Amino acid sequence: MSSDLSAQSWASRLPTKITPLVHGLAIASLVSQVGIIVTGGAVRLTKSGLGCSRWPNCVPGSMTPVPEMGIHGIIEFGNRTLTFVLLFIAIAFLISVWSMRRSHSTIFKLGLILLLGIPAQGVIGGITVLTGLNPWIVSLHFLLSGTLVMLATLLVNRTRTELKKQVSPPATKSLRQVSTAAWIFSIVSVILGTIVTGTGPHAGDATAPRHMFDPSLVTRMHTAPVYLLVIATIALIIMTRKSDVNRRLRTSVWWLVVVILIQAAIGYTQHFTGLPIGLVLLHMLGASLLLVSSTDTWDRTSLLPKYQRVDN
């Protein structure tokens, strides 16, 4: 009886509506998901991909790196440890919306999928190590991280919408279609970008296998959806200027423009300067932000209004 009362008392203290804390946890999820992509890139670019040669142990008989592994073991183990930070944030978010699991089922389900994706990411990371950094598995590892970034972006959008009680008027069908196309082109460009990476020199370890594709060919394949993304984004600029949409959507589109321009500048510079690791790391960050901005834009044209809003 006392345990039931304790459980009821615990549940009664949880939020029954979206609060700044809930929205802040959604933002923390997004920031941490982008952050682990960057730290994972640092692992590969510093040739620390096999700094921990086993999984889940770092080395046979030890969960932590041993001195013989040197700095590479510390870097790889540090990236693994960050997974627990992501888990903590995801669990905290799910607890914060537990009392709203029926009234805000979409937000709850997004949080649950995000939580389940984190251990799945750890398992794929383990397979990556056990296969000696097979480039296909490395790509899958990155793409799952990108998927979690997009889910976290949706969480930020949905919690902000509920918190501020502000959504845009229904977007036109053509605006939804173009934003969906831009979102798909950004995803395809990131997918093909992982093949370029798997063909390039930064394998994560000197012994790691690489794709045997023609680097010039896969690079051109990677840029093809980028050009389509640029065209779709230009169309979005024109359409949002002429449509009755809120400023928040226009801002999202312009953030997408900024990310594309910066990402393109970094991509071309790294290509013609021999892929310096600093620029490659920035390009990985840019890929994450591209997924954030394109998902944000798509979501804002897809959300149906739940509240009557005053344009902010």
Secondary structure as a PSIPRED ss2 file (coil, helix, strand):
# PSIPRED VFORMAT (PSIPRED V4.0)

   1 M C   1.000  0.000  0.000
   2 S H   0.000  1.000  0.000
   3 S H   0.000  1.000  0.000
   4 D H   0.000  1.000  0.000
   5 L H   0.000  1.000  0.000
   6 S H   0.000  1.000  0.000
   7 A H   0.000  1.000  0.000
   8 Q H   0.000  1.000  0.000
   9 S H   0.000  1.000  0.000
  10 W H   0.000  1.000  0.000
  11 A H   0.000  1.000  0.000
  12 S H   0.000  1.000  0.000
  13 R C   1.000  0.000  0.000
  14 L C   1.000  0.000  0.000
  15 P C   1.000  0.000  0.000
  16 T C   1.000  0.000  0.000
  17 K C   1.000  0.000  0.000
  18 I C   1.000  0.000  0.000
  19 T C   1.000  0.000  0.000
  20 P H   0.000  1.000  0.000
  21 L H   0.000  1.000  0.000
  22 V H   0.000  1.000  0.000
  23 H H   0.000  1.000  0.000
  24 G H   0.000  1.000  0.000
  25 L H   0.000  1.000  0.000
  26 A H   0.000  1.000  0.000
  27 I H   0.000  1.000  0.000
  28 A H   0.000  1.000  0.000
  29 S H   0.000  1.000  0.000
  30 L H   0.000  1.000  0.000
  31 V H   0.000  1.000  0.000
  32 S H   0.000  1.000  0.000
  33 Q H   0.000  1.000  0.000
  34 V H   0.000  1.000  0.000
  35 G H   0.000  1.000  0.000
  36 I H   0.000  1.000  0.000
  37 I H   0.000  1.000  0.000
  38 V H   0.000  1.000  0.000
  39 T H   0.000  1.000  0.000
  40 G H   0.000  1.000  0.000
  41 G H   0.000  1.000  0.000
  42 A H   0.000  1.000  0.000
  43 V H   0.000  1.000  0.000
  44 R H   0.000  1.000  0.000
  45 L H   0.000  1.000  0.000
  46 T C   1.000  0.000  0.000
  47 K C   1.000  0.000  0.000
  48 S C   1.000  0.000  0.000
  49 G C   1.000  0.000  0.000
  50 L C   1.000  0.000  0.000
  51 G C   1.000  0.000  0.000
  52 C C   1.000  0.000  0.000
  53 S C   1.000  0.000  0.000
  54 R C   1.000  0.000  0.000
  55 W C   1.000  0.000  0.000
  56 P C   1.000  0.000  0.000
  57 N C   1.000  0.000  0.000
  58 C C   1.000  0.000  0.000
  59 V E   0.000  0.000  1.000
  60 P C   1.000  0.000  0.000
  61 G C   1.000  0.000  0.000
  62 S E   0.000  0.000  1.000
  63 M C   1.000  0.000  0.000
  64 T C   1.000  0.000  0.000
  65 P C   1.000  0.000  0.000
  66 V C   1.000  0.000  0.000
  67 P H   0.000  1.000  0.000
  68 E H   0.000  1.000  0.000
  69 M H   0.000  1.000  0.000
  70 G H   0.000  1.000  0.000
  71 I H   0.000  1.000  0.000
  72 H H   0.000  1.000  0.000
  73 G H   0.000  1.000  0.000
  74 I H   0.000  1.000  0.000
  75 I H   0.000  1.000  0.000
  76 E H   0.000  1.000  0.000
  77 F H   0.000  1.000  0.000
  78 G H   0.000  1.000  0.000
  79 N H   0.000  1.000  0.000
  80 R H   0.000  1.000  0.000
  81 T H   0.000  1.000  0.000
  82 L H   0.000  1.000  0.000
  83 T H   0.000  1.000  0.000
  84 F H   0.000  1.000  0.000
  85 V H   0.000  1.000  0.000
  86 L H   0.000  1.000  0.000
  87 L H   0.000  1.000  0.000
  88 F H   0.000  1.000  0.000
  89 I H   0.000  1.000  0.000
  90 A H   0.000  1.000  0.000
  91 I H   0.000  1.000  0.000
  92 A H   0.000  1.000  0.000
  93 F H   0.000  1.000  0.000
  94 L H   0.000  1.000  0.000
  95 I H   0.000  1.000  0.000
  96 S H   0.000  1.000  0.000
  97 V C   1.000  0.000  0.000
  98 W H   0.000  1.000  0.000
  99 S H   0.000  1.000  0.000
 100 M H   0.000  1.000  0.000
 101 R C   1.000  0.000  0.000
 102 R C   1.000  0.000  0.000
 103 S C   1.000  0.000  0.000
 104 H C   1.000  0.000  0.000
 105 S H   0.000  1.000  0.000
 106 T H   0.000  1.000  0.000
 107 I H   0.000  1.000  0.000
 108 F H   0.000  1.000  0.000
 109 K H   0.000  1.000  0.000
 110 L H   0.000  1.000  0.000
 111 G H   0.000  1.000  0.000
 112 L H   0.000  1.000  0.000
 113 I H   0.000  1.000  0.000
 114 L H   0.000  1.000  0.000
 115 L H   0.000  1.000  0.000
 116 L H   0.000  1.000  0.000
 117 G H   0.000  1.000  0.000
 118 I H   0.000  1.000  0.000
 119 P H   0.000  1.000  0.000
 120 A H   0.000  1.000  0.000
 121 Q H   0.000  1.000  0.000
 122 G H   0.000  1.000  0.000
 123 V H   0.000  1.000  0.000
 124 I H   0.000  1.000  0.000
 125 G H   0.000  1.000  0.000
 126 G H   0.000  1.000  0.000
 127 I H   0.000  1.000  0.000
 128 T H   0.000  1.000  0.000
 129 V H   0.000  1.000  0.000
 130 L H   0.000  1.000  0.000
 131 T C   1.000  0.000  0.000
 132 G C   1.000  0.000  0.000
 133 L C   1.000  0.000  0.000
 134 N C   1.000  0.000  0.000
 135 P H   0.000  1.000  0.000
 136 W H   0.000  1.000  0.000
 137 I H   0.000  1.000  0.000
 138 V H   0.000  1.000  0.000
 139 S H   0.000  1.000  0.000
 140 L H   0.000  1.000  0.000
 141 H H   0.000  1.000  0.000
 142 F H   0.000  1.000  0.000
 143 L H   0.000  1.000  0.000
 144 L H   0.000  1.000  0.000
 145 S H   0.000  1.000  0.000
 146 G H   0.000  1.000  0.000
 147 T H   0.000  1.000  0.000
 148 L H   0.000  1.000  0.000
 149 V H   0.000  1.000  0.000
 150 M H   0.000  1.000  0.000
 151 L H   0.000  1.000  0.000
 152 A H   0.000  1.000  0.000
 153 T H   0.000  1.000  0.000
 154 L H   0.000  1.000  0.000
 155 L H   0.000  1.000  0.000
 156 V H   0.000  1.000  0.000
 157 N H   0.000  1.000  0.000
 158 R H   0.000  1.000  0.000
 159 T H   0.000  1.000  0.000
 160 R H   0.000  1.000  0.000
 161 T H   0.000  1.000  0.000
 162 E H   0.000  1.000  0.000
 163 L H   0.000  1.000  0.000
 164 K H   0.000  1.000  0.000
 165 K C   1.000  0.000  0.000
 166 Q C   1.000  0.000  0.000
 167 V C   1.000  0.000  0.000
 168 S C   1.000  0.000  0.000
 169 P C   1.000  0.000  0.000
 170 P C   1.000  0.000  0.000
 171 A C   1.000  0.000  0.000
 172 T C   1.000  0.000  0.000
 173 K H   0.000  1.000  0.000
 174 S H   0.000  1.000  0.000
 175 L H   0.000  1.000  0.000
 176 R H   0.000  1.000  0.000
 177 Q H   0.000  1.000  0.000
 178 V H   0.000  1.000  0.000
 179 S H   0.000  1.000  0.000
 180 T H   0.000  1.000  0.000
 181 A H   0.000  1.000  0.000
 182 A H   0.000  1.000  0.000
 183 W H   0.000  1.000  0.000
 184 I H   0.000  1.000  0.000
 185 F H   0.000  1.000  0.000
 186 S H   0.000  1.000  0.000
 187 I H   0.000  1.000  0.000
 188 V H   0.000  1.000  0.000
 189 S H   0.000  1.000  0.000
 190 V H   0.000  1.000  0.000
 191 I H   0.000  1.000  0.000
 192 L H   0.000  1.000  0.000
 193 G H   0.000  1.000  0.000
 194 T H   0.000  1.000  0.000
 195 I H   0.000  1.000  0.000
 196 V H   0.000  1.000  0.000
 197 T H   0.000  1.000  0.000
 198 G H   0.000  1.000  0.000
 199 T H   0.000  1.000  0.000
 200 G C   1.000  0.000  0.000
 201 P C   1.000  0.000  0.000
 202 H C   1.000  0.000  0.000
 203 A C   1.000  0.000  0.000
 204 G C   1.000  0.000  0.000
 205 D C   1.000  0.000  0.000
 206 A C   1.000  0.000  0.000
 207 T C   1.000  0.000  0.000
 208 A C   1.000  0.000  0.000
 209 P C   1.000  0.000  0.000
 210 R C   1.000  0.000  0.000
 211 H C   1.000  0.000  0.000
 212 M C   1.000  0.000  0.000
 213 F C   1.000  0.000  0.000
 214 D C   1.000  0.000  0.000
 215 P H   0.000  1.000  0.000
 216 S H   0.000  1.000  0.000
 217 L H   0.000  1.000  0.000
 218 V H   0.000  1.000  0.000
 219 T H   0.000  1.000  0.000
 220 R H   0.000  1.000  0.000
 221 M H   0.000  1.000  0.000
 222 H H   0.000  1.000  0.000
 223 T H   0.000  1.000  0.000
 224 A H   0.000  1.000  0.000
 225 P H   0.000  1.000  0.000
 226 V H   0.000  1.000  0.000
 227 Y H   0.000  1.000  0.000
 228 L H   0.000  1.000  0.000
 229 L H   0.000  1.000  0.000
 230 V H   0.000  1.000  0.000
 231 I H   0.000  1.000  0.000
 232 A H   0.000  1.000  0.000
 233 T H   0.000  1.000  0.000
 234 I H   0.000  1.000  0.000
 235 A H   0.000  1.000  0.000
 236 L H   0.000  1.000  0.000
 237 I H   0.000  1.000  0.000
 238 I H   0.000  1.000  0.000
 239 M H   0.000  1.000  0.000
 240 T H   0.000  1.000  0.000
 241 R H   0.000  1.000  0.000
 242 K H   0.000  1.000  0.000
 243 S C   1.000  0.000  0.000
 244 D C   1.000  0.000  0.000
 245 V C   1.000  0.000  0.000
 246 N C   1.000  0.000  0.000
 247 R H   0.000  1.000  0.000
 248 R H   0.000  1.000  0.000
 249 L H   0.000  1.000  0.000
 250 R H   0.000  1.000  0.000
 251 T H   0.000  1.000  0.000
 252 S H   0.000  1.000  0.000
 253 V H   0.000  1.000  0.000
 254 W H   0.000  1.000  0.000
 255 W H   0.000  1.000  0.000
 256 L H   0.000  1.000  0.000
 257 V H   0.000  1.000  0.000
 258 V H   0.000  1.000  0.000
 259 V H   0.000  1.000  0.000
 260 I H   0.000  1.000  0.000
 261 L H   0.000  1.000  0.000
 262 I H   0.000  1.000  0.000
 263 Q H   0.000  1.000  0.000
 264 A H   0.000  1.000  0.000
 265 A H   0.000  1.000  0.000
 266 I H   0.000  1.000  0.000
 267 G H   0.000  1.000  0.000
 268 Y H   0.000  1.000  0.000
 269 T H   0.000  1.000  0.000
 270 Q H   0.000  1.000  0.000
 271 H H   0.000  1.000  0.000
 272 F H   0.000  1.000  0.000
 273 T C   1.000  0.000  0.000
 274 G C   1.000  0.000  0.000
 275 L C   1.000  0.000  0.000
 276 P C   1.000  0.000  0.000
 277 I H   0.000  1.000  0.000
 278 G H   0.000  1.000  0.000
 279 L H   0.000  1.000  0.000
 280 V H   0.000  1.000  0.000
 281 L H   0.000  1.000  0.000
 282 L H   0.000  1.000  0.000
 283 H H   0.000  1.000  0.000
 284 M H   0.000  1.000  0.000
 285 L H   0.000  1.000  0.000
 286 G H   0.000  1.000  0.000
 287 A H   0.000  1.000  0.000
 288 S H   0.000  1.000  0.000
 289 L H   0.000  1.000  0.000
 290 L H   0.000  1.000  0.000
 291 L H   0.000  1.000  0.000
 292 V H   0.000  1.000  0.000
 293 S H   0.000  1.000  0.000
 294 S H   0.000  1.000  0.000
 295 T H   0.000  1.000  0.000
 296 D H   0.000  1.000  0.000
 297 T H   0.000  1.000  0.000
 298 W H   0.000  1.000  0.000
 299 D H   0.000  1.000  0.000
 300 R H   0.000  1.000  0.000
 301 T H   0.000  1.000  0.000
 302 S H   0.000  1.000  0.000
 303 L C   1.000  0.000  0.000
 304 L C   1.000  0.000  0.000
 305 P C   1.000  0.000  0.000
 306 K C   1.000  0.000  0.000
 307 Y C   1.000  0.000  0.000
 308 Q C   1.000  0.000  0.000
 309 R C   1.000  0.000  0.000
 310 V C   1.000  0.000  0.000
 311 D C   1.000  0.000  0.000
 312 N C   1.000  0.000  0.000
